[in-house]
Amino acid sequence: MKPPAFDYVRAETRDEVLDVLHREGPSARVLAGGQSLLPMLNMRLARPSVLVDIMGVAEWNRVVDEGASLRIGAAVRQAALERRADLVRRQPLLAAALRWVGHMQTRSRGTICGSVAHADPSAEIPLVLVALGGEIRLRSRRRTRRIAAAEFFTGMMTTVRGDDEMIEAVSVPAARAGAGYAFREVARRHGDFAIVGCAAVADRSGVRLAVGGVADRPVARDLQTADSTDLDQALDRFAWDLDARDDLHATARYRRELVRRLGRTTIDEAMTCLG
């Protein structure tokens, strides 16, 4: 299929982008990597009247190390971040998850913020942001906002972003001394969205486990790890609380079992990485 007709604006400044979004509201869509938006246009699941291309805005094509966090701009491609020499040291969980995002070809075009904006509940980057307690930075012509990742995602491909707002950057907390990180997922094929994905952040007091692909958005829970039996019981409760449903890819029962088993494996791996 072909997309419906639309106007195309290639912006070169932040103000150009924000002016289009302010003027057009819900009729405008931001185009960055296009790996999610273009298929939606071709299937006519999205029908914007204006596409505003942000890849020419130089200030958004940067990763800024702010010490306690990494600020990743709206035009930073997934492959560019993956190639960053210090990423494994600065944030090993994000580095581990990026290898599971699509394929080399899609990562060379797709952007970090684009994946967050699309908000697929099985996507790896939103899952990592929730696990780490990351932050989404929104901007419009009227205001700027910072929203915790756990509050940003509200449901299946829905977020708190307003019609005149765009994701200017995401902020990813840097690795903490003495913490361990691990990422695992199960998919039909490598590069597919996860049937279940797990991201764990562990320290001496316990572990934070985030799960994607089960609920309508990524969900995190803090668990105690001192007693193995208690941990298994906590994972069982977490699996049921996610309210898994049957679909074409997996049954609810299979997803719950993956949360228990894959979640435990991911936690154990994170615990072995404690500094």
N, C-alpha and C positions, 0 to 999 in steps of 0.2 A: 504494500500500500504506500501511498504518498501522503505527506503531511498536508494539512490545510494551509492556505496562504497566510503568510505573516510578514511583517516588516522586520528588518534586521538592522540593529545598531551595533557597530563595533566601537566600544568606548575606549578612550585613552586616559581618562581621569576618573577618580572616584566620584566627583560631583556629577559627571555625565551619567554614570550608572544610577546614582541616587535620584537624579532629576527624572529619569525615565520611569523608575519604580514609583516615584511620588505621583507622577502625572497619569500613569496607566494603571496603577494599582493591580488588581488580580488579573488583568489582561496581559501583563508583562511577565516574562520568565527570564531568569538569569541563565546564560549559557556559559559553561566553563569547559569541562572535558567532554560533555555531551554523551557519556556512555550510558546514562539512564534516560536522559531527556529525549534524545533522538529516537530511540525505539518507541517511546511513548508517543512522540509526534507522528511517527509512521503508522502506528496502530490507532491514531486519533484518540488516544486516551487523554492527551493534553491538547488544548486548542487555544494557545495564546495568540494574541494579535500582534505582539512585539516580542522579539528575542533580543536581549542585550548581552553582547559578548564581552566578558570582563577580562579576557586573557591578555589584552593589551595594556592593562593597568599595572605598571611596573611595581608599585608599592605593595601590591597583593601577591607578588610572586617571590616571597621571601619567607624563610624560616628564621625567626629571631630567638636566640637563646637568652631568656630573661633570668637565668640563674635557677630559680625554683621551678621553672616551667619552660616549655617550648611553645612559642606562638607561631602557628602555621597559617599563612595567608590563604585567601580564597582561591588564588590562581596556582598554588603549589601542586604539581602533579604527584601522584602516588609514587611513580618510579623515581622522581627526583628525591623525594624524602627517603625512599628505600636505599638509594645510593649514598646517602649522607654518611660520611666516614665515622662520625661519632654517635650515630643513632643507637647502636647496640649498647653503648656505655651510658648514654644519657636517658634512654627509655627502652629497655629490652623487651617489654611487653608489646609495644607498638611495632618494634622491629620484627618480632616473631609473627605478629598477626598479618603484617603486610605481605608476607610470602603466600598467604592464603587468599588474598584479594584478587579475584579474577585470574587473568593470565598476563604474561609480560606485555602483550599487545594492548590490553585494556588499561593496564597500569601506566603505560607510557602516555595515555591520553587522559585518563580519569584523574580527578582531583580529590584531595582529602576532604575538603569542605563540601564538595558535590555529593560524596557518599553520605555525609552527615545530613545534608539538606534532603536527600531522597528518603532517608529514614526507613529503609527496609529492615524489618525486625531480625532478619538473618544475616545482615551485613556485619563485617568484622570491625570496621573502624568505629561505628557507634557503640559496639559492644565494649571495645577497649576504652573509649572515653568514659562510659558508665563505670567500668571496673576501677579506673584510676581516679574517678572524681574530677574529670575534666570539665572544661567550661566552653560555652559557645558565645562568641562575641557578635552581636547583631547591631546593624547600623541602618538607619534611614536618614532622610533629610531632616527629620524632626528630632531624633534622639539616638543615643547609643545604649545598648543593654548588654549585661553579662548574665547568662543563664547557666546554671549547673546542668550537666549533661543528663542527669537522672530526671530533671524537671523539663528538659527541652523536648524529649520524645514523649508524645501523648497517646500514640496508638499506631495502627498500621499505616505507615507512610504519612503520618501527621505529626506536626510539631507546633510549638507556640509561636513560630515566626509569623509576623504580620505581613499583610499583602504588600506593603511598601518597604519591607525590610529585606536585607540580605545578610547572609553569614559572611562577615568580613574576615573572620579568623576563628580558629579553635585554639584553645590553650590546653596543653597536655602536661600534667605534672611530671617533673623529672624523677628519675629513679632515686629512691631513698636509701641511704646507707643502712645495711642490715636487713633489707627487704628482699624477698624472692618473688619472681614473676614466672608465669607459665601460660601458654595458650594452646588449646587443642580444639579441633572441630572434626565432625563427620559430615561428609557430603557425598552425593551420588558419584561425582567425579571431581577431581581437583579443579578448582576454579569456579565450580558452582556455588551458589549460596548454601550456607550450612543448614543441614537438617537440625543439628544442635551444635552450638559453639560455646566454649567455656574459656573464661579468662580469670586467672587467680592472682591475687596480690597477698603475700603472706609475710608476717613478721612473728616475733616471739609471743605475741598476745593472741594471735589467731589468724584468720584468713578472710579475705573478701572474695567471694566467688560471684562472677557475673555470667549470666546465661542468655544466649540469643537463639532465635529460631523456634522458640516454644510459645512464649506469650506474644502479644501484638507489639512488643517493644523489648529491648534488652532490660533485664532486671538483675539487680545485685543484692546480695545478702551477706552479712557478716556472720561468720561461724567460728565456733571454738574448736580447736584441734587437739586438745590435750588427751581426750579419750576417744579411741577409735570407734567404739560402738556408738557413742553419742554423736560423733560426726556422721556416721552412716545413717542414723535416725534423722539427723538434721537435713541431710541431703534428700532423704525420702520425703520429708515434709515439704522441702523446697520444690521438689519435682511435682508434687500434687498441687501446691499453691499456684504454680505457673499455669494451670488450667489448660493443658495441652489438648488439641483437637486432631481428629483424623483428617488427612488430606491426601492428595495424589502421591506425595513423596514418602509419607510415613504415617503409621498409626500413632495415636496418643500414647498407647502403652509403650511403643518402641521409643518414643521421645522421652518419656519418663524414665525408662531404663537407661537411656543414654545420659540423662542428667545425673543419675546415681553413679554410673560406672565411669563415664568420661569426666564428670565433675570430681570424683575421687582421684582419678589419675592425674588430673590437672593440679589439684591441691597438693598431692604428694610430690609432684615435680617442683612446684613452687617452694615447698618446704625444704627440699634438698638443695635449693639455690640460696638459702639464707646465708647472709654474710657473717 
